[in-house]
Amino acid sequence: MPVPKPLPARSVVLSLLLGAHPDDLTAADLVRAGEHVGIAASTVRVALTRAVAAGDLVRDDGRYRLGERLQRRQERQDEAVRDAERSWDGTWEMAVVVVAGRSGPERAALRERLTTHRLAELREGVWTRPANLRRPRGYLEEVVLSTFTAVPDEPSATLAATLWDLNGWARTGHRLLEELASTEDPATRLAAAAGVVRHLASDPLLPAPLLPRDWPAAELRATYAAYQASLRALAAGNAGRS
């Protein structure tokens, strides 16, 4: 099994704050956590200064919190916990987008946004997913021609397996769990935890009947939450090893 490469100082700082609830930490907190994973205090402080200059972090009264872009990323991370709770009646939501006339960068940004909302492309301009997520009305108004719900003719499990590589996602999830459990080295554990949260961002959040057996998403979230709790305790000076 390949060993995750330790994160650079900037990624360590951002990972700590992305996983922090509440979402601000002092410089001392971040330095303490950085030293725990083998990064010198001076290097952490330089990373903080550069992250503030780039807009990734905001410094307020000696405390650091995420900038606007990363706050949105944190919200997307949290979606995986709070959105997949609506009961599913077998219907799918569909979004038809206006493709013609968009530039290449506009099309790429549109695809990223739709993917972030856990939709998959059925064909060009037609995106869909099971209607099991709590969505605010008109959440895609700015980018789509219309949205509606439908019931596919083919079995939903077959369609889901066509749109998402579910077995591949599950295999990667189990590998990440093994990586996080197999090392005591703090820097390697942080890198593995960062891999977990990146992987969770691509969880399609499907209804349970459409998922393969031994789907690891819930275990990934619980493992990541426990790791972040121990790391926050360490940053605050309340724990030893994370």
C-alpha positions, 0 to 999 in steps of 0.5 A: 500500500503506498504511503500518503505523502506528507502535506506542505505547511499551507495544506496542513493549515488549511486542512486544520481549519477546513475540519475545525468546528468552530472554524477559527483557531489561534496562531498558537493552536495552528503552530502546535498542530503544525509542530505535531506533524513535523512542521516548524513554527516559523514555517507555519507562521509563513504559511499563515501570512501567505494564506491570508495574503491569498485570501484563503484565510482571514485574520481577525483579532489574533484568530484565523478562519477560512476565507469565503472560497474555502468556507463554501468548500467546508459547506460542501464537505458538511453536505455529505452529513446533513443532506442525505436524509430525505426519504426516497420515493424512487424519483430522480431529479433532472436538470436541462442546461443551456449548452450552446453559446458557452465558452470552454471555461464557462462549460468547465465551471458549469460541469464543476458546479453540477458535479458539486451538487452530486448530479451526473451527466446522462447526456450532453446538457442533461444531468440527473440523480435520485431525488433523495437530497434536500434541495432549496427550490431553484438551487440551479436557476442561474445555470439551467433551462429547467428542472423536474423529477422523473422515474427512469424506465430502467431499474434505478440501481442499473442507471446509478451504476452507469452514471457513477463508478460505485465499486471503484469509489468503495474500493478507494474508500476502503483503501483510505480507511486502511491508510489512516488506520495503518500508521501512527506517524502524525504527518502521514495520518494528516495526509491520509485524513486529507485524502478521506475528506477529498474522497467524501466530496465525490460521494454521490450520496445515493439512496441506500438501495442503490449502493453496493454492499459494504459501502464505506461512506458512513465509516469514512465520515465517522473516522474523519470526524474522530480524527479531527476531534483529536487534532482539534484537542491537540491544537488546543493543548488538551490532548497528546497524540492524535 
